[in-house]
Amino acid sequence: MSQIFHPRMNIIVKGTLLGVILLLAALAWFGYYTVRSPFMTEVGVAKAQAVPYSHAQHVGGLGLDCRYCHTSVEESNTANIPPTETCMGCHAQVATASPNLELVRASAESGQPLAWIRVHDLADFVYFNHAIHVKQGVGCETCHGRIDQMPVVAKVESLQMDWCLDCHRAPEKYLRPRDAVFSMGYTPTEDQSILGPQLVQAYGVHVNQLTDCSICHR
């Protein structure tokens, strides 16, 4: 019986299979890169607010403590967005005629809350409790970066699952004394490899439970 297909078809089929494999690999790489790119994670993307609030000026320059505005961060699962009354606590006397604060003054007069754009926004299926992390010695800087150097706030971490698990698997690398949680530019007073395990024990952190799915997905 004569051969149905020309011998060159072997080369064509092999080339086609190789092309399909390379295409699938390229698509997988593209998907992996896209999911972790600033386009998806918004890392490094500064979001301008309707009211131009500079953390660099208020925190870095004036030394304002995080808790002055984010009052519930030590006792609630949310850090809370400060109400207009908090802004007016200073700006009823300071920069009272500044055009940048026009919306703040209007909000104070009307009682209509300011509309702030959320920068650090976790998915609805993720449970995150600020108070627990603060009490366990996780610094604001660990997740939010050097907020005291940001004129406009941008994410510095992806907040994706693998990033969270880096800390949950080895919290001793990240914990700090509770009195340093709100400090910017923190450096440990002793070797973190020694201090970290001590803090894990002192805070009663159950490391073997931190990677349980129910910790973050409830």
VODREN-880938 format. One line per 5 residues: number of its first residue (from 0); their letters; for each residue x, y, z of N, C-alpha, C, O. Coordinates in Angstrom, 1 decimal, padded with zeros to 4 digits. Layout:
N
NUM	a	X/Y/Z/X/Y/Z/X/Y/Z/X/Y/Z  ...
//
This chain:
218
0	msqif	000.9/-001.2/000.0/000.0/000.0/000.0/000.9/001.2/000.0/001.9/001.3/000.7  000.5/002.2/-000.8/001.3/003.4/-000.9/001.1/004.3/000.3/000.0/004.2/001.0  002.1/005.0/000.7/002.0/005.9/001.9/001.0/007.0/001.6/001.1/007.7/000.6  000.1/007.2/002.6/-001.0/008.2/002.4/-000.4/009.6/002.6/-000.6/010.5/001.7  000.4/009.8/003.7/000.9/011.2/003.9/002.4/011.2/003.5/003.1/010.2/003.6
5	hprmn	002.8/012.4/003.1/004.2/012.6/002.7/005.0/012.6/003.9/004.6/013.1/005.0  006.3/012.1/003.9/007.2/012.1/005.0/007.3/013.4/005.7/007.6/013.5/006.9  007.2/014.5/004.9/007.4/015.8/005.5/006.3/016.1/006.5/006.5/017.0/007.3  005.2/015.4/006.5/004.1/015.6/007.5/004.6/015.4/008.9/004.1/016.0/009.8  005.6/014.4/009.1/006.1/014.2/010.4/006.7/015.5/011.0/006.5/015.8/012.1
10	iivkg	007.5/016.2/010.1/008.1/017.4/010.5/007.0/018.5/010.8/007.2/019.2/011.8  006.0/018.5/010.0/005.0/019.5/010.2/004.2/019.3/011.5/003.9/020.2/012.3  003.9/018.0/011.8/003.2/017.6/013.0/004.0/018.0/014.2/003.5/018.5/015.2  005.3/017.6/014.2/006.2/017.9/015.3/006.3/019.4/015.5/006.3/019.9/016.6  006.4/020.1/014.4/006.6/021.6/014.5/005.3/022.2/015.1/005.3/023.1/015.9
15	tllgv	004.1/021.6/014.6/002.9/022.1/015.1/002.7/021.9/016.6/002.3/022.8/017.4  003.0/020.7/017.1/003.0/020.3/018.5/003.9/021.2/019.3/003.5/021.7/020.4  005.1/021.4/018.8/006.1/022.3/019.5/005.5/023.7/019.6/005.7/024.4/020.6  004.9/024.2/018.5/004.3/025.5/018.5/003.2/025.7/019.5/003.1/026.7/020.2  002.4/024.6/019.6/001.3/024.7/020.6/001.8/024.7/022.0/001.3/025.4/022.8
20	illla	002.8/023.9/022.3/003.4/023.8/023.6/004.0/025.2/024.0/003.8/025.7/025.1  004.7/025.8/023.0/005.3/027.1/023.3/004.3/028.2/023.5/004.4/029.1/024.3  003.2/028.1/022.7/002.1/029.0/022.8/001.5/028.9/024.2/001.2/029.9/024.8  001.2/027.7/024.6/000.6/027.5/025.9/001.5/028.0/027.1/001.1/028.6/028.0  002.8/027.7/026.9/003.8/028.2/027.9/003.8/029.7/027.9/003.9/030.3/029.0
25	alawf	003.8/030.3/026.7/003.8/031.8/026.7/002.5/032.4/027.3/002.6/033.4/028.0  001.4/031.7/027.1/000.1/032.2/027.7/000.1/032.1/029.2/-000.3/032.9/029.9  000.7/030.9/029.7/000.8/030.7/031.1/001.7/031.8/031.7/001.4/032.3/032.8  002.8/032.1/031.1/003.8/033.1/031.6/003.1/034.5/031.6/003.2/035.2/032.5  002.4/034.8/030.5/001.7/036.1/030.4/000.7/036.2/031.5/000.5/037.3/032.1
30	gyytv	-000.1/035.1/031.7/-001.1/035.2/032.8/-000.5/035.4/034.2/-001.0/036.1/035.0  000.6/034.6/034.4/001.3/034.7/035.7/001.8/036.1/035.9/001.7/036.7/037.0  002.4/036.7/034.8/003.0/038.0/034.9/001.9/039.1/035.1/002.1/040.0/035.9  000.8/038.9/034.4/-000.3/039.9/034.5/-000.9/039.9/035.9/-001.2/041.0/036.4  -001.1/038.8/036.4/-001.7/038.7/037.8/-000.9/039.4/038.8/-001.4/040.0/039.8
35	rspfm	000.5/039.4/038.6/001.4/040.0/039.6/001.9/041.3/039.1/002.8/041.9/039.8  001.4/041.8/038.0/001.9/043.1/037.5/001.1/044.3/038.2/000.1/044.1/038.8  001.7/045.5/038.2/001.0/046.6/038.8/-000.4/046.9/038.2/-001.3/047.5/038.8  -000.6/046.4/036.9/-001.9/046.5/036.3/-003.0/045.8/037.1/-004.1/046.3/037.2  -002.6/044.7/037.7/-003.6/044.0/038.5/-003.4/044.3/040.0/-004.5/044.5/040.7
40	tevgv	-002.2/044.3/040.5/-002.0/044.5/042.0/-002.1/046.0/042.4/-002.3/046.3/043.5  -001.8/046.9/041.4/-001.8/048.4/041.6/-000.7/048.7/042.6/-000.7/049.8/043.2  000.4/047.9/042.7/001.5/048.3/043.5/002.3/049.4/042.8/002.5/049.4/041.6  002.5/050.4/043.6/003.2/051.6/043.1/002.3/052.6/042.3/002.8/053.6/041.9  001.0/052.3/042.3/000.1/053.2/041.6/-000.5/054.2/042.6/-001.3/053.8/043.5
45	akaqa	000.0/055.4/042.6/-000.5/056.4/043.6/-001.9/056.9/043.1/-002.1/057.2/042.0  -002.8/056.9/044.1/-004.2/057.3/043.8/-004.5/058.7/044.4/-004.6/058.9/045.6  -004.7/059.7/043.5/-005.0/061.0/044.0/-006.4/061.1/044.6/-007.3/060.5/044.0  -006.5/061.8/045.7/-007.8/061.9/046.3/-008.4/063.3/046.0/-007.8/064.2/045.5  -009.7/063.3/046.2/-010.4/064.6/045.9/-009.9/065.7/046.8/-009.7/066.9/046.4
50	vpysh	-009.5/065.3/048.1/-008.8/066.2/049.0/-007.4/065.8/049.0/-007.1/064.7/049.5  -006.5/066.7/048.6/-005.0/066.3/048.6/-004.4/066.2/049.9/-004.0/067.2/050.5  -004.4/065.0/050.5/-003.9/064.8/051.9/-002.5/064.2/051.7/-002.4/063.1/051.1  -001.5/064.8/052.3/-000.1/064.3/052.2/000.3/063.7/053.5/000.5/064.3/054.5  000.5/062.3/053.4/001.1/061.7/054.6/002.5/062.1/054.9/002.9/062.1/056.0
55	aqhvg	003.2/062.4/053.8/004.6/062.9/054.0/004.6/064.2/054.8/005.5/064.4/055.7  003.7/065.0/054.6/003.6/066.3/055.4/003.1/066.0/056.8/003.7/066.5/057.8  002.0/065.3/056.9/001.3/065.2/058.2/002.1/064.2/059.1/002.2/064.4/060.3  002.5/063.0/058.6/003.2/062.0/059.4/004.7/062.2/059.4/005.3/062.3/060.5  005.3/062.4/058.2/006.7/062.6/058.2/007.1/063.9/058.7/008.1/064.0/059.4
60	glgld	006.4/065.0/058.3/006.8/066.4/058.7/006.4/066.8/060.0/007.2/067.2/060.8  005.1/066.6/060.3/004.5/067.0/061.6/004.6/065.9/062.7/004.3/066.2/063.9  004.9/064.7/062.3/005.0/063.6/063.3/003.6/063.1/063.8/003.5/062.6/064.9  002.6/063.3/063.0/001.2/062.8/063.4/001.2/061.3/063.5/001.7/060.6/062.6  000.7/060.8/064.6/000.6/059.4/064.9/-000.5/058.8/064.0/-001.6/059.4/063.9
65	crych	-000.3/057.6/063.5/-001.3/056.9/062.7/-002.7/056.9/063.4/-003.7/057.0/062.8  -002.7/056.7/064.7/-003.9/056.5/065.5/-004.7/057.8/065.7/-005.9/057.8/066.1  -004.1/059.0/065.3/-004.9/060.2/065.4/-006.0/060.2/064.4/-007.1/060.7/064.7  -005.8/059.7/063.2/-006.8/059.6/062.2/-007.5/058.2/062.2/-008.7/058.1/062.0  -006.7/057.2/062.3/-007.2/055.8/062.2/-007.4/055.3/063.6/-006.7/054.5/064.2
70	tsvee	-008.5/055.8/064.2/-008.7/055.7/065.7/-009.0/054.3/066.1/-008.8/053.9/067.3  -009.6/053.5/065.2/-010.1/052.1/065.6/-009.1/051.0/065.3/-009.4/049.8/065.5  -007.9/051.4/064.9/-007.0/050.3/064.4/-006.5/049.4/065.4/-006.1/048.2/065.1  -006.6/049.8/066.7/-006.1/048.9/067.8/-007.2/048.0/068.3/-007.0/047.1/069.2  -008.5/048.3/067.9/-009.6/047.5/068.5/-010.6/047.0/067.5/-011.6/046.4/067.9
75	sntan	-010.4/047.3/066.2/-011.4/046.9/065.2/-010.7/046.2/064.1/-009.5/046.2/063.9  -011.5/045.4/063.3/-010.9/044.8/062.1/-010.6/045.8/061.0/-009.9/045.5/060.1  -011.2/047.0/061.1/-010.9/048.0/060.1/-010.1/049.1/060.8/-010.1/049.4/062.0  -009.3/049.8/059.9/-008.5/050.9/060.4/-009.3/052.2/060.4/-008.8/053.2/061.0  -010.4/052.2/059.8/-011.4/053.3/059.7/-010.8/054.5/058.9/-009.7/054.9/059.1
80	ippte	-011.6/055.1/058.1/-011.3/056.3/057.4/-011.7/057.5/058.3/-012.9/057.5/058.7  -010.9/058.4/058.6/-011.2/059.5/059.5/-012.4/060.3/059.0/-012.5/060.7/057.8  -013.3/060.7/059.9/-014.4/061.5/059.6/-013.9/063.0/059.4/-012.8/063.3/059.8  -014.8/063.8/058.9/-014.5/065.2/058.6/-014.1/065.9/059.9/-013.3/066.8/060.0  -014.8/065.5/061.0/-014.5/066.1/062.3/-013.0/066.0/062.7/-012.5/066.9/063.3
85	tcmgc	-012.4/064.9/062.3/-011.0/064.7/062.7/-010.1/065.7/061.9/-009.2/066.3/062.5  -010.4/065.9/060.7/-009.7/066.9/059.9/-009.9/068.3/060.4/-008.9/069.1/060.6  -011.1/068.6/060.8/-011.4/070.0/061.3/-010.9/070.2/062.7/-010.8/071.3/063.2  -010.5/069.1/063.4/-009.9/069.3/064.7/-008.7/070.2/064.6/-008.4/070.9/065.6  -008.0/070.1/063.5/-006.8/071.0/063.2/-007.2/072.2/062.3/-006.8/073.3/062.6
90	haqva	-007.9/071.8/061.3/-008.1/072.8/060.2/-009.2/073.8/060.5/-009.6/074.6/059.6  -009.8/073.7/061.6/-010.7/074.8/062.1/-009.9/076.1/062.4/-010.4/077.2/062.5  -008.6/075.8/062.8/-007.7/076.9/063.1/-006.5/077.0/062.1/-005.9/078.1/062.0  -006.1/075.9/061.4/-004.9/075.9/060.6/-005.4/075.9/059.1/-006.2/075.1/058.7  -004.8/076.7/058.3/-005.0/076.8/056.9/-006.5/076.9/056.6/-007.1/076.1/055.7
95	taspn	-007.2/077.7/057.3/-008.7/077.8/057.2/-009.2/078.3/055.9/-010.3/078.1/055.5  -008.3/079.0/055.1/-008.7/079.5/053.8/-008.1/078.8/052.6/-008.3/079.2/051.5  -007.4/077.7/052.9/-006.8/076.9/051.8/-007.8/076.4/050.8/-008.7/075.7/051.2  -007.6/076.6/049.5/-008.5/076.1/048.5/-008.5/074.5/048.5/-009.4/073.9/048.1  -007.4/073.9/048.9/-007.3/072.5/049.0/-008.2/071.9/050.0/-008.6/070.7/049.9
100	lelvr	-008.7/072.7/050.9/-009.6/072.2/052.0/-011.0/072.6/051.8/-011.8/072.5/052.7  -011.3/073.1/050.6/-012.7/073.5/050.3/-013.7/072.4/050.5/-014.8/072.6/051.1  -013.4/071.2/050.1/-014.3/070.1/050.2/-014.5/069.7/051.7/-015.5/069.2/052.1  -013.4/069.8/052.4/-013.4/069.5/053.9/-014.4/070.5/054.6/-015.2/070.0/055.4  -014.3/071.8/054.3/-015.1/072.7/054.9/-016.6/072.5/054.5/-017.5/072.7/055.3
105	asaes	-016.8/072.2/053.2/-018.1/072.0/052.8/-018.7/070.7/053.5/-019.9/070.7/053.8  -017.9/069.7/053.7/-018.4/068.5/054.3/-018.8/068.8/055.8/-019.8/068.3/056.3  -017.9/069.6/056.4/-018.2/070.0/057.8/-019.5/070.8/057.9/-020.3/070.6/058.9  -019.8/071.6/057.0/-021.0/072.4/057.0/-022.3/071.6/056.7/-023.3/071.8/057.3  -022.1/070.7/055.7/-023.3/070.0/055.2/-023.5/068.7/056.0/-024.7/068.1/056.0
110	gqpla	-022.5/068.1/056.6/-022.6/066.9/057.3/-022.5/065.7/056.4/-022.6/064.5/056.8  -022.2/066.0/055.1/-022.0/064.9/054.1/-020.6/064.4/054.2/-019.6/065.2/054.0  -020.4/063.1/054.4/-019.0/062.6/054.5/-018.2/062.8/053.3/-018.7/062.8/052.1  -016.9/062.9/053.4/-016.0/063.0/052.3/-015.9/061.7/051.6/-016.0/060.6/052.2  -015.7/061.7/050.3/-015.6/060.4/049.5/-014.1/060.2/049.2/-013.5/060.8/048.3
115	wirvh	-013.5/059.3/050.0/-012.1/058.9/049.9/-012.0/057.7/049.0/-012.9/056.8/049.0  -011.0/057.6/048.2/-010.7/056.5/047.3/-009.9/055.5/048.1/-008.8/055.8/048.6  -010.4/054.2/048.2/-009.7/053.2/048.9/-008.4/052.8/048.1/-008.5/052.5/046.9  -007.3/052.7/048.8/-006.0/052.3/048.1/-005.7/050.8/048.4/-005.4/050.1/047.5  -005.9/050.4/049.7/-005.6/049.0/050.1/-007.0/048.3/050.2/-007.7/048.5/051.2
120	dladf	-007.4/047.6/049.2/-008.7/047.0/049.1/-008.6/045.5/048.9/-008.3/045.0/047.9  -008.9/044.8/050.0/-008.9/043.3/049.9/-010.1/042.8/049.3/-011.2/043.4/049.4  -010.0/041.6/048.7/-011.2/041.0/048.2/-012.2/040.7/049.3/-011.8/040.5/050.4  -013.5/040.6/048.9/-014.6/040.4/049.9/-014.4/039.0/050.6/-014.9/038.8/051.7  -013.8/038.1/049.9/-013.6/036.7/050.5/-012.5/036.6/051.5/-012.2/035.5/052.0
125	vyfnh	-011.8/037.7/051.7/-010.6/037.7/052.7/-011.0/038.4/053.9/-011.5/039.6/053.9  -010.8/037.8/055.1/-011.0/038.4/056.4/-009.7/038.9/056.9/-008.7/038.1/057.1  -009.6/040.2/057.2/-008.4/040.8/057.8/-008.8/041.6/059.0/-009.7/042.5/058.9  -008.1/041.4/060.1/-008.4/042.1/061.3/-007.2/043.0/061.7/-006.1/042.4/062.0  -007.3/044.3/061.6/-006.2/045.2/061.9/-005.8/045.0/063.4/-004.6/045.0/063.7
130	aihvk	-006.8/044.9/064.3/-006.5/044.9/065.7/-005.6/043.7/066.1/-004.7/043.9/066.9  -005.9/042.6/065.5/-005.1/041.4/065.8/-003.7/041.5/065.4/-002.7/041.2/066.1  -003.5/042.1/064.2/-002.1/042.2/063.7/-001.3/043.3/064.5/-000.1/043.1/064.8  -002.0/044.4/064.9/-001.3/045.4/065.7/-000.9/044.8/067.0/000.2/045.1/067.5  -001.8/044.1/067.7/-001.6/043.5/069.0/-000.5/042.5/069.0/000.2/042.2/069.9
135	qgvgc	-000.3/041.8/067.8/000.7/040.8/067.7/002.0/041.4/067.1/002.9/040.6/066.7  002.1/042.7/067.1/003.4/043.3/066.8/003.7/043.4/065.3/004.9/043.5/064.9  002.7/043.5/064.4/002.9/043.7/063.0/002.9/045.2/062.8/001.8/045.8/063.0  003.9/045.8/062.3/004.0/047.3/062.1/003.2/047.7/060.9/003.0/047.0/060.0  002.7/049.0/061.0/002.0/049.6/059.9/002.8/049.5/058.6/002.4/049.3/057.5
140	etchg	004.1/049.8/058.9/005.1/049.9/057.8/005.2/048.6/057.0/005.6/048.6/055.8  005.0/047.5/057.7/005.2/046.2/057.1/004.3/046.0/055.9/004.7/045.4/054.9  003.1/046.4/056.1/002.1/046.3/055.0/001.9/047.5/054.1/001.8/047.4/052.9  002.0/048.7/054.8/001.8/049.9/054.0/003.0/050.7/053.6/002.9/051.7/052.9  004.2/050.2/054.0/005.4/050.9/053.5/005.6/052.2/054.3/005.0/052.5/055.3
145	ridqm	006.6/052.9/053.8/007.0/054.2/054.4/005.9/055.3/054.1/006.1/056.2/053.3  004.8/055.1/054.7/003.7/056.0/054.5/004.1/057.5/054.8/003.5/058.4/054.3  005.1/057.6/055.7/005.5/059.0/056.1/006.3/059.7/055.0/006.7/060.8/055.1  006.5/059.0/053.9/007.3/059.6/052.8/006.4/059.7/051.5/006.9/060.0/050.4  005.1/059.5/051.7/004.2/059.5/050.5/003.3/060.7/050.5/002.5/060.9/051.3
150	pvvak	003.6/061.6/049.5/002.7/062.7/049.3/001.3/062.2/048.9/000.3/062.8/049.3  001.3/061.2/048.0/000.1/060.5/047.6/000.3/059.0/047.9/001.3/058.5/047.5  -000.7/058.4/048.5/-000.5/057.1/049.0/-000.6/056.1/047.8/-001.5/056.2/046.9  000.3/055.1/047.8/000.3/054.0/046.8/000.6/052.7/047.6/001.3/052.7/048.6  000.1/051.6/047.1/000.4/050.3/047.6/001.9/050.0/047.4/002.4/050.3/046.3
155	veslq	002.5/049.4/048.4/003.9/048.9/048.2/003.9/047.4/048.2/005.0/046.8/047.9  002.8/046.7/048.6/002.8/045.3/048.6/001.5/044.8/047.8/000.5/045.6/047.8  001.6/043.7/047.3/000.5/043.2/046.4/-000.8/042.8/047.2/-001.9/042.9/046.7  -000.6/042.5/048.5/-001.6/042.0/049.4/-002.3/040.7/048.8/-003.4/040.3/049.2  -001.5/040.0/047.9/-002.0/038.7/047.4/-001.7/037.6/048.4/-000.9/037.8/049.4
160	mdwcl	-002.3/036.5/048.2/-002.3/035.4/049.2/-000.8/034.9/049.5/-000.5/034.7/050.6  000.0/034.8/048.4/001.4/034.3/048.7/002.2/035.3/049.5/003.0/034.9/050.3  001.9/036.6/049.4/002.6/037.6/050.2/002.1/037.5/051.6/003.0/037.5/052.5  000.8/037.3/051.9/000.4/037.1/053.3/001.0/035.9/053.9/001.4/035.9/055.1  001.1/034.8/053.1/001.6/033.5/053.6/003.1/033.6/054.0/003.5/032.9/054.9
165	dchra	003.8/034.5/053.3/005.2/034.7/053.7/005.3/035.0/055.2/006.2/034.5/055.9  004.5/035.8/055.7/004.5/036.2/057.1/003.8/035.2/058.0/004.3/034.9/059.0  002.7/034.6/057.5/002.0/033.6/058.3/002.8/032.4/058.5/002.7/031.7/059.6  003.7/032.1/057.6/004.6/030.9/057.7/005.8/031.1/058.6/006.3/030.2/059.3  006.2/032.4/058.7/007.4/032.7/059.5/007.2/034.1/060.1/008.0/035.0/059.7
170	pekyl	006.3/034.3/061.0/006.0/035.6/061.6/007.2/036.1/062.4/007.3/037.4/062.5  008.1/035.3/062.8/009.3/035.8/063.6/010.1/036.7/062.8/010.9/037.5/063.4  010.0/036.6/061.5/010.9/037.5/060.6/010.3/038.9/060.6/011.0/039.9/060.2  009.1/039.1/061.0/008.4/040.4/060.8/007.9/041.1/062.1/007.7/042.3/062.1  007.7/040.4/063.2/007.2/041.0/064.4/008.1/042.0/065.0/009.4/041.8/064.9
175	rprda	007.6/043.0/065.6/008.4/044.0/066.3/007.7/044.2/067.7/006.6/043.8/067.9  008.4/044.9/068.6/007.8/045.2/069.9/006.5/046.1/069.7/006.5/046.9/068.7  005.6/045.9/070.5/004.3/046.6/070.4/004.5/048.1/070.4/003.7/048.9/069.7  005.4/048.6/071.1/005.6/050.1/071.2/006.3/050.6/069.9/006.5/051.8/069.8  006.6/049.7/069.0/007.2/050.2/067.7/006.3/049.9/066.5/006.7/050.1/065.4
180	vfsmg	005.1/049.4/066.8/004.2/049.1/065.7/003.9/050.3/064.8/003.8/050.2/063.6  003.8/051.5/065.4/003.4/052.7/064.6/004.6/053.5/064.2/004.5/054.6/063.7  005.8/053.0/064.5/007.0/053.7/064.1/007.4/053.5/062.7/007.3/052.4/062.1  007.8/054.6/062.0/008.3/054.5/060.6/009.8/054.4/060.6/010.5/055.0/061.4  010.3/053.6/059.7/011.8/053.5/059.6/012.3/052.6/060.8/013.5/052.8/061.2
185	ytpte	011.5/051.7/061.3/011.9/050.9/062.4/013.1/049.9/062.0/013.1/049.3/061.0  014.0/049.9/062.9/015.1/048.9/062.9/015.2/048.2/064.2/015.2/048.8/065.2  015.2/046.8/064.2/015.3/046.1/065.5/016.5/046.5/066.3/017.6/046.7/065.8  016.3/046.5/067.6/017.4/046.9/068.5/018.4/045.7/068.7/019.5/045.9/069.2  018.0/044.5/068.3/018.8/043.3/068.3/018.5/042.5/067.1/017.6/042.7/066.4
190	dqsil	019.3/041.4/067.0/019.2/040.6/065.8/017.7/040.0/065.7/017.2/039.4/066.7  017.1/040.2/064.6/015.7/039.8/064.4/015.6/038.3/064.5/014.5/037.8/065.0  016.6/037.5/064.2/016.6/036.1/064.3/016.5/035.6/065.8/016.0/034.5/066.1  016.9/036.5/066.7/016.8/036.3/068.2/015.5/036.9/068.7/014.8/036.3/069.5  015.3/038.2/068.3/014.1/038.9/068.8/012.8/038.3/068.3/011.9/038.2/069.1
195	gpqlv	012.8/037.9/067.1/011.5/037.4/066.5/010.9/036.2/067.2/009.8/036.3/067.6  011.7/035.2/067.4/011.1/034.0/068.2/010.7/034.4/069.6/009.7/033.8/070.1  011.4/035.3/070.2/011.0/035.8/071.6/009.7/036.4/071.5/008.9/036.2/072.4  009.4/037.3/070.5/008.2/038.0/070.4/007.0/037.0/070.1/005.9/037.1/070.6  007.3/036.0/069.2/006.3/035.0/068.9/005.8/034.3/070.2/004.6/034.1/070.3
200	qaygv	006.8/034.0/071.0/006.4/033.3/072.3/005.7/034.2/073.2/004.8/033.9/073.9  006.2/035.5/073.3/005.6/036.4/074.3/004.2/036.8/073.9/003.4/037.0/074.7  003.9/036.9/072.6/002.6/037.3/072.1/001.7/036.1/072.0/000.5/036.3/071.8  002.2/034.9/072.2/001.3/033.7/072.2/000.8/033.4/070.8/-000.3/032.9/070.6  001.7/033.6/069.8/001.4/033.4/068.4/001.5/031.9/068.1/002.5/031.3/068.3
205	hvnql	000.4/031.3/067.6/000.3/029.8/067.3/000.7/029.7/065.8/-000.2/029.7/065.0  001.9/029.6/065.5/002.4/029.6/064.2/001.8/028.4/063.4/001.5/028.6/062.2  001.6/027.3/064.0/001.1/026.1/063.3/-000.4/026.3/062.8/-000.9/025.5/062.1  -001.0/027.3/063.3/-002.4/027.6/063.0/-002.6/028.7/061.9/-003.7/028.9/061.4  -001.5/029.5/061.7/-001.6/030.7/060.9/-001.9/030.4/059.4/-002.3/031.3/058.7
210	tdcsi	-001.6/029.2/059.0/-001.8/028.8/057.6/-003.1/028.1/057.3/-003.4/027.6/056.2  -003.9/027.9/058.4/-005.2/027.3/058.2/-006.1/028.2/057.4/-006.1/029.4/057.6  -006.8/027.6/056.5/-007.6/028.4/055.5/-008.6/029.3/056.3/-008.9/030.4/055.8  -009.2/028.8/057.4/-010.2/029.5/058.1/-009.7/030.8/058.8/-010.5/031.7/059.2  -008.4/031.0/058.9/-007.8/032.2/059.4/-008.2/033.4/058.6/-008.5/034.5/059.2
215	chr	-008.1/033.3/057.3/-008.4/034.4/056.4/-009.7/034.3/055.6/-010.2/035.2/055.1  -010.2/033.0/055.5/-011.4/032.8/054.7/-012.5/032.3/055.6/-012.5/031.1/056.0  -013.4/033.1/055.9/-014.5/032.7/056.9/-015.9/032.8/056.3/-016.9/032.5/057.0
//
